[in-house]
Amino acid sequence: MRSVAIIGASVAGVAAAKALRAGGYDGDLHLISAEQELPYDRPPLSKGYLLGQQSEDDILLARREDYAELRIHLHLGAPAQVLERGAVWLAGGERIRFERALLATGSRLRRLDVPGGDLSGIHYLRTLQDARALRAALGEAERIAVVGGGFIGLEVAAAARQSGKETLVLEAMQAPLRRVLPPQAARAIAALHERHGVHLVVQAQVVAFEGDGHVRSVLLANGSRFPCDAAVIGVGALPNDGLLGGNGQGVLVDKHLRTAAEGIYAAGDVARFPYRGMAVRIEHWDIARATGEYAARAMLGDTAPYDASPFLWSDQYDVTFQYFGHGDPSDDIVVRGDPATQNFIAFFLREGAIAAAFTAGRPRDALPLRRLVDQAAVIDPRALQSEDVSLRRLSRGE
Ligand SMILES: Cc1cc2nc3c(=O)[nH]c(=O)nc-3n(C[C@H](O)[C@H](O)[C@H](O)COP(=O)(O)OP(=O)(O)OC[C@H]3O[C@@H](n4cnc5c(N)ncnc54)[C@H](O)[C@@H]3O)c2cc1C
């Protein structure tokens, strides 16, 4: 292999480039980015960076000199426009030939198409550019409306409260995160935000923003109107799968992360990969890193299948949430600890086996939980529930 092109320079793309060099790859290495900035990390955009605790330098995935040292040819502000067998065309007309390519184009924002949606003061959060604008708005605005109680919306709400702003969260379902979490866990998160002074409105369907050029209020389908001087919309993301003719479902890969197109792999948010009999697309940092690294190793000849369990974290106020595996809120749920204390684990059991675990305030349990999920362990629910039974021992089969 003498030439590799990586399309998309975020967590998955940068991890793949580094792993190729770490694995001994010595040929041409192109890392192609639609964005102008040096590749950066997204999770801090709704946390430390938004709060002013981290600078733009702090969140870089690698320094400029690292790319030179690793002989990574970085193409910034050069979106790939056409991907064909053995070559990719960039905006600007450059054609890069490759023997292997990695599609790591991630995802883009889903927009909320309602009247007034283009007023100034309405923000989305995906890129550093978005985060710069939102950070400035958080400094000036007094009343922030967050539309969408997903992980990113809730992190923004926490940052807004920590900055002393009046904060409203408008969530379409019965509770924030209810699409992915069981009711006990979703209620606990709602309570955490309310305790910090967030005004949470559920079953809220936003139908319009109103203002005089700048947003002044948000209107719901039931006629309620809430004043605000900035709004942040967090209603999900869509995969950037167009280069391979995708239909918005992500790019299907096999257990070696190969797409149907010869020589082309996919990793990160854009990839839909096999996991326990399903084909899943999961938009989380650790999966992007792990699949990026894996794809690099697969290009170098590693034939082990990709079978890591998904993992995500979210920081809200002083609580860290972690999620291992891939559960469904309709699975059987067993809870250890008291959700009201923000110190608990919700196990998702499918046919008796642990499919996933969601935790609040329990970083020390990460290792055994990851093991239990990896093993799809079958354990008496009473043992899972009881704080007297050590998870470490359960995970070792003791
Ligand atoms: C604000 C925020 C906070 C988050 N917090 C967390 C968290 O706490 N925990 C967690 O697990 N996950 C978190 N995530 C999710 C995590 O950041 C993503 O899962 C991860 O960034 C996905 O990485 P990726 O490399 O697959 O793609 P992306 O990060 O989406 O990057 C893809 C890159 O490819 C570029 N691109 C797209 N099309 C082209 C093209 N045609 N040519 C060239 N380049 C192209 C894009 O411009 C982009 O730069 C957060 C995401 C956001 C936005």
The ligand as a Tripos MOL2 file, in Angstrom:
@<TRIPOS>MOLECULE
LIG
   53    58     1     0     0
SMALL
NO_CHARGES

@<TRIPOS>ATOM
      1 C1        -20.9470   19.8060   20.8090 C.3       1 LIG1
      2 C2        -20.7000   18.3170   20.8060 C.ar      1 LIG1
      3 C3        -20.4170   17.6630   21.9950 C.ar      1 LIG1
      4 C4        -20.2080   16.2910   22.0110 C.ar      1 LIG1
      5 N1        -19.9500   15.6690   23.2080 N.ar      1 LIG1
      6 C5        -19.7590   14.3360   23.2420 C.ar      1 LIG1
      7 C6        -19.5120   13.6620   24.4720 C.ar      1 LIG1
      8 O1        -19.4910   14.2740   25.5420 O.2       1 LIG1
      9 N2        -19.3120   12.3310   24.4390 N.ar      1 LIG1
     10 C7        -19.3550   11.6140   23.2870 C.ar      1 LIG1
     11 O2        -19.1940   10.3850   23.3270 O.2       1 LIG1
     12 N3        -19.5660   12.2180   22.0930 N.ar      1 LIG1
     13 C8        -19.7840   13.5630   22.0450 C.ar      1 LIG1
     14 N4        -20.0270   14.1870   20.8530 N.ar      1 LIG1
     15 C9        -20.0650   13.3860   19.6220 C.3       1 LIG1
     16 C10       -18.6790   13.2290   19.0130 C.3       1 LIG1
     17 O3        -18.0100   14.4520   18.9970 O.3       1 LIG1
     18 C11       -18.8220   12.6730   17.6110 C.3       1 LIG1
     19 O4        -19.3310   11.3590   17.7190 O.3       1 LIG1
     20 C12       -17.4870   12.6450   16.8730 C.3       1 LIG1
     21 O5        -17.0180   13.9400   16.6550 O.3       1 LIG1
     22 C13       -17.6030   11.9200   15.5500 C.3       1 LIG1
     23 O6        -16.3820   11.9680   14.9180 O.3       1 LIG1
     24 P1        -16.2030   11.6940   13.3690 P.3       1 LIG1
     25 O7        -14.7310   11.7820   13.1480 O.co2     1 LIG1
     26 O8        -16.9040   10.4840   12.9630 O.co2     1 LIG1
     27 O9        -16.9580   12.8840   12.6200 O.3       1 LIG1
     28 P2        -17.1880   14.4300   12.8630 P.3       1 LIG1
     29 O10       -16.6580   14.8580   14.1950 O.co2     1 LIG1
     30 O11       -18.5960   14.6940   12.5340 O.co2     1 LIG1
     31 O12       -16.2580   15.0890   11.7650 O.3       1 LIG1
     32 C14       -16.3830   14.8390   10.4030 C.3       1 LIG1
     33 C15       -15.5230   15.8210    9.6540 C.3       1 LIG1
     34 O13       -15.5800   15.5090    8.2710 O.3       1 LIG1
     35 C16       -15.7640   16.6990    7.5370 C.3       1 LIG1
     36 N5        -16.3710   16.4030    6.2530 N.ar      1 LIG1
     37 C17       -17.6590   16.1050    5.9760 C.ar      1 LIG1
     38 N6        -17.8290   15.9250    4.6450 N.ar      1 LIG1
     39 C18       -16.6070   16.1010    4.0810 C.ar      1 LIG1
     40 C19       -16.1210   16.0510    2.7570 C.ar      1 LIG1
     41 N7        -16.9190   15.7750    1.7240 N.pl3     1 LIG1
     42 N8        -14.8060   16.3110    2.5290 N.ar      1 LIG1
     43 C20       -13.9810   16.5780    3.5730 C.ar      1 LIG1
     44 N9        -14.3890   16.6470    4.8450 N.ar      1 LIG1
     45 C21       -15.6880   16.4040    5.1030 C.ar      1 LIG1
     46 C22       -16.6500   17.5360    8.4500 C.3       1 LIG1
     47 O14       -16.5740   18.9030    8.0730 O.3       1 LIG1
     48 C23       -16.0130   17.2590    9.7960 C.3       1 LIG1
     49 O15       -14.9340   18.1010   10.0250 O.3       1 LIG1
     50 C24       -20.2510   15.5690   20.8060 C.ar      1 LIG1
     51 C25       -20.5230   16.2280   19.5930 C.ar      1 LIG1
     52 C26       -20.7390   17.5920   19.5880 C.ar      1 LIG1
     53 C27       -21.0380   18.3090   18.2830 C.3       1 LIG1
@<TRIPOS>BOND
     1     1     2 1
     2     2     3 ar
     3     2    52 ar
     4     3     4 ar
     5     4     5 ar
     6     4    50 ar
     7     5     6 ar
     8     6     7 ar
     9     6    13 1
    10     7     8 2
    11     7     9 ar
    12     9    10 ar
    13    10    11 2
    14    10    12 ar
    15    12    13 ar
    16    13    14 ar
    17    14    15 1
    18    14    50 ar
    19    15    16 1
    20    16    17 1
    21    16    18 1
    22    18    19 1
    23    18    20 1
    24    20    21 1
    25    20    22 1
    26    22    23 1
    27    23    24 1
    28    24    25 2
    29    24    26 1
    30    24    27 1
    31    27    28 1
    32    28    29 2
    33    28    30 1
    34    28    31 1
    35    31    32 1
    36    32    33 1
    37    33    34 1
    38    33    48 1
    39    34    35 1
    40    35    36 1
    41    35    46 1
    42    36    37 ar
    43    36    45 ar
    44    37    38 ar
    45    38    39 ar
    46    39    40 ar
    47    39    45 ar
    48    40    41 1
    49    40    42 ar
    50    42    43 ar
    51    43    44 ar
    52    44    45 ar
    53    46    47 1
    54    46    48 1
    55    48    49 1
    56    50    51 ar
    57    51    52 ar
    58    52    53 1
@<TRIPOS>SUBSTRUCTURE
     1 LIG1         1 GROUP 0 **** ****
